[in-house]
Amino acid sequence: MRSASSRAEAVLAREAPSRTGAGRYVEPATDWRSPAMLRRLLLGAAALAFVAVCFVVAKVDPVALVAGLPRMAQWAATAWPPYLQELDAIGYRAFETVAIATVGTLVAALISAPVSMLIASNTAPWPGLALVLRWFANACRGIDTVVFAILFVAAVGLGPFAGVLGMIIHSIGVIAKLNSEAIETLPRAPLEAAAMSGASPAHVMAHAVFPSVLPSLSSVSLYVWEANVRTSTVLGIVGAGGIGIEIKAALDLLDFQRLFTLTVAVLLMVTLIDQCSAWLRRRLT
């Protein structure tokens, strides 16, 4: 025991900063042979190797980018002046995009509210059901909205309804996950006090849990709404409605004037939605 404590004191003495005669602290020399330093070096080398492999697999080619920039500039030059005909149709497609995101997020938030309380570790009344719902939420979150939209296009046909259904499924997983984590941060004392007063699990969730996490649920839903508006701009590429249909048609026809107008419409739409969402979050907090 005495030898072990003396070795520990020696290590601490080597690692602690020392003071010189002038009163300045001098950091200790780094021991590159220590196990901790070797682990750090190995982790750093593994991380660098992983990044290098990713660059190779992704086929990153800066030379190709430099060679293609003149062609990109030539295409961009043909986009001016912008296409100003059929602005009513472009506006309708933009509003259809917002409608897809709004309906999908609203329905997902309503479904996710009870689901998140059933999967949170401190409020789940049935562990078996919580495990099933947690796997369901992870599956919904792990598969992208576009994939779900393709599946629903095959089920219900082309149009915005397929985009709404795909957005609902994906958003359920995202909102339920984030909101359940917020529920798990709640203090246990109020929940236990409500349960000890004779309240049923349903009453505890309705009167103790839900009012506490409603601001978090609203904020998370608004963030997801912003993300869904941006995501819904590409749903039209797979036939699920929105302004993406017009973007795909402009790309297929190499109509860069129309593509520029559609890009500006998307930028204005996303900026407006971001500002509106930020204003609503400020009012909720």
C-alpha positions in Angstrom: 0.0 0.0 0.0 2.8 2.4 0.9 4.6 1.7 -2.4 1.4 2.2 -4.4 0.6 5.5 -2.7 4.2 6.7 -3.3 4.0 5.9 -7.0 0.7 7.8 -7.2 2.3 10.8 -5.5 5.2 10.6 -7.9 2.9 10.6 -10.9 1.0 13.6 -9.5 4.2 15.4 -8.9 5.3 14.9 -12.5 2.0 16.0 -13.9 1.5 19.0 -11.7 2.8 22.4 -12.9 5.9 23.6 -11.1 6.9 27.1 -10.2 10.2 28.6 -11.2 12.3 31.0 -9.0 10.8 34.0 -10.9 7.3 32.9 -9.8 6.2 31.6 -13.2 4.4 28.3 -13.6 6.0 25.8 -16.0 3.8 23.0 -17.5 5.2 19.5 -17.0 6.7 17.7 -19.9 4.4 15.4 -21.9 5.0 11.7 -21.3 4.5 10.3 -24.8 4.9 6.7 -23.5 2.1 6.9 -21.0 -1.0 4.6 -21.7 -3.3 7.6 -21.8 -1.2 9.4 -24.4 -0.9 6.2 -26.5 -4.7 5.8 -26.5 -5.1 9.4 -27.6 -2.6 8.9 -30.4 -4.3 5.7 -31.6 -7.8 7.3 -31.5 -6.4 10.3 -33.4 -4.8 8.1 -36.0 -8.0 6.0 -36.4 -10.1 9.2 -36.8 -7.7 10.5 -39.5 -7.7 7.2 -41.3 -11.5 7.1 -41.3 -11.7 10.6 -42.7 -9.2 9.8 -45.4 -11.2 6.7 -46.4 -14.3 8.8 -46.5 -12.6 11.3 -48.9 -11.6 8.4 -51.2 -15.0 6.7 -51.2 -16.8 10.1 -51.7 -14.5 10.6 -54.8 -13.6 14.2 -53.8 -12.0 15.7 -56.8 -11.2 19.5 -56.6 -9.7 19.4 -60.1 -13.1 18.4 -61.5 -14.7 21.2 -59.6 -12.3 23.8 -60.9 -12.8 22.5 -64.5 -16.6 22.6 -64.1 -16.8 26.1 -62.7 -16.8 27.9 -66.1 -19.6 25.7 -67.3 -21.6 26.5 -64.2 -21.0 30.2 -64.7 -22.2 29.9 -68.3 -25.4 28.2 -67.1 -25.9 30.8 -64.4 -25.5 33.6 -67.0 -28.4 32.2 -69.0 -30.7 32.4 -65.9 -31.0 36.2 -66.3 -33.5 37.8 -66.8 -35.7 35.7 -64.5 -38.9 34.0 -65.8 -41.8 36.2 -64.6 -44.6 34.5 -66.4 -46.9 32.1 -64.5 -46.1 33.6 -61.2 -49.5 32.5 -59.9 -48.7 28.9 -60.7 -45.3 29.2 -59.0 -47.0 30.9 -56.0 -49.5 28.1 -55.8 -46.8 25.4 -55.8 -44.9 27.3 -53.1 -48.1 27.4 -50.9 -48.7 23.7 -51.6 -45.2 23.1 -50.3 -46.0 25.0 -47.1 -49.3 23.2 -46.8 -47.6 19.8 -47.0 -45.2 20.7 -44.2 -47.8 22.3 -42.0 -50.3 19.4 -42.2 -47.6 16.8 -41.8 -46.0 18.5 -38.8 -49.3 19.2 -37.1 -50.6 15.6 -37.3 -47.2 14.3 -36.3 -47.1 16.6 -33.2 -50.6 15.5 -32.1 -49.6 11.8 -32.4 -46.2 12.3 -30.9 -47.5 14.0 -27.7 -48.8 10.8 -26.1 -46.2 8.6 -27.8 -43.4 10.6 -26.2 -44.9 10.2 -22.7 -45.3 6.5 -23.2 -41.6 6.0 -24.2 -39.9 8.3 -21.7 -38.2 6.3 -19.0 -39.7 8.2 -16.1 -43.3 8.2 -17.3 -43.6 4.9 -19.3 -46.4 2.9 -17.5 -45.8 -0.3 -19.5 -42.1 -1.1 -20.3 -43.0 -3.6 -23.0 -45.1 -1.1 -24.9 -42.4 1.6 -24.4 -39.8 -0.7 -26.0 -42.1 -1.3 -29.0 -42.9 2.4 -29.4 -39.3 3.4 -29.1 -38.3 1.0 -31.9 -41.1 2.4 -34.0 -40.0 6.0 -33.4 -36.4 5.1 -34.2 -37.5 3.4 -37.4 -39.6 6.5 -38.4 -36.7 8.8 -37.7 -34.1 6.6 -39.4 -35.8 6.6 -42.8 -35.9 9.8 -44.7 -39.2 11.6 -45.7 -38.4 11.2 -49.4 -38.3 7.4 -49.0 -41.6 7.3 -47.2 -43.0 9.7 -49.9 -42.0 7.3 -52.6 -43.7 4.4 -50.9 -46.9 6.4 -50.4 -46.8 7.6 -54.0 -47.1 3.9 -54.9 -50.0 3.5 -52.5 -52.1 6.6 -53.0 -50.8 7.9 -56.3 -49.1 11.1 -57.3 -49.9 14.4 -55.5 -49.3 16.2 -52.2 -51.2 13.7 -50.1 -48.3 11.2 -50.5 -45.9 13.9 -49.3 -48.1 14.6 -46.3 -48.2 10.9 -45.3 -44.5 10.5 -45.7 -43.8 13.7 -43.7 -46.1 12.5 -40.9 -44.4 9.2 -40.4 -40.9 10.7 -40.4 -41.8 13.6 -38.1 -43.5 11.3 -35.6 -40.1 9.7 -34.9 -38.2 13.0 -34.7 -40.7 14.8 -32.4 -41.3 11.8 -30.2 -37.6 11.3 -29.7 -36.8 14.9 -28.8 -39.9 15.4 -26.6 -39.3 12.1 -24.7 -35.8 13.4 -23.9 -37.3 16.6 -22.5 -39.7 14.6 -20.4 -36.9 12.5 -18.9 -35.3 15.7 -17.6 -38.4 16.6 -15.5 -37.9 16.3 -11.7 -39.3 13.2 -10.2 -40.7 14.8 -7.0 -43.9 16.4 -8.6 -44.6 13.2 -10.5 -44.2 11.0 -7.4 -46.3 13.4 -5.4 -49.1 13.2 -7.9 -49.0 9.4 -8.0 -49.0 9.2 -4.2 -52.1 11.4 -4.1 -54.0 8.6 -5.8 -53.9 9.9 -9.4 -53.8 7.3 -12.1 -51.0 7.2 -14.6 -53.3 8.8 -17.2 -54.1 11.7 -14.8 -50.4 12.1 -13.9 -49.5 12.5 -17.6 -52.4 14.8 -18.4 -52.1 17.1 -15.4 -48.4 16.9 -14.4 -46.3 15.8 -17.4 -48.1 17.3 -20.4 -48.4 21.0 -19.0 -44.7 20.8 -18.1 -43.4 19.7 -21.5 -45.9 21.7 -23.6 -43.5 24.6 -24.3 -40.8 22.1 -25.3 -43.2 20.1 -27.5 -44.3 23.3 -29.2 -40.7 24.5 -29.7 -39.6 21.2 -31.1 -42.6 21.0 -33.4 -41.8 24.5 -34.8 -38.2 23.4 -35.5 -39.5 20.3 -37.3 -41.9 22.5 -39.2 -39.0 24.6 -40.5 -37.1 21.5 -41.5 -40.1 20.0 -43.2 -40.7 23.1 -45.3 -37.2 22.8 -46.6 -37.6 19.0 -47.1 -40.9 19.4 -48.9 -39.3 21.5 -51.6 -37.8 18.3 -53.0 -40.8 16.0 -52.6 -42.1 17.0 -56.0 -39.1 15.3 -57.6 -40.6 12.0 -56.6 -44.1 13.0 -57.5 -45.3 14.0 -54.0 -46.4 17.5 -54.7 -45.0 20.9 -53.9 -42.7 23.3 -55.8 -40.2 20.4 -56.4 -42.4 19.4 -59.4 -41.6 22.7 -61.1 -37.9 22.5 -60.2 -37.6 19.1 -61.7 -39.4 20.2 -64.9 -37.1 23.2 -65.2 -34.0 21.0 -64.7 -35.2 18.5 -67.3 -35.7 21.2 -69.9 -32.5 23.1 -68.9 -34.8 26.2 -68.4 -32.4 28.1 -66.1 -34.5 31.3 -66.2 -37.5 29.5 -64.7 -35.1 27.6 -62.4 -33.8 30.9 -61.1 -37.3 32.2 -60.4 -38.2 29.0 -58.6 -35.0 29.2 -56.5 -35.8 32.7 -55.4 -39.3 31.6 -54.5 -38.0 28.8 -52.4 -35.5 31.2 -50.7 -38.3 33.7 -49.9 -40.6 31.0 -48.7 -38.0 29.4 -46.3 -36.9 32.8 -45.0 -40.5 33.7 -44.2 -41.2 30.4 -42.5 -38.0 30.7 -40.4 -39.0 34.2 -39.3 -42.5 33.2 -38.5 -41.3 30.2 -36.5 -38.8 32.3 -34.5 -41.5 34.8 -33.6 -43.8 32.0 -32.4 -41.1 30.4 -30.3 -40.4 33.8 -28.7 -44.1 34.1 -27.8 -44.1 30.6 -26.3 -41.1 31.1 -24.1 
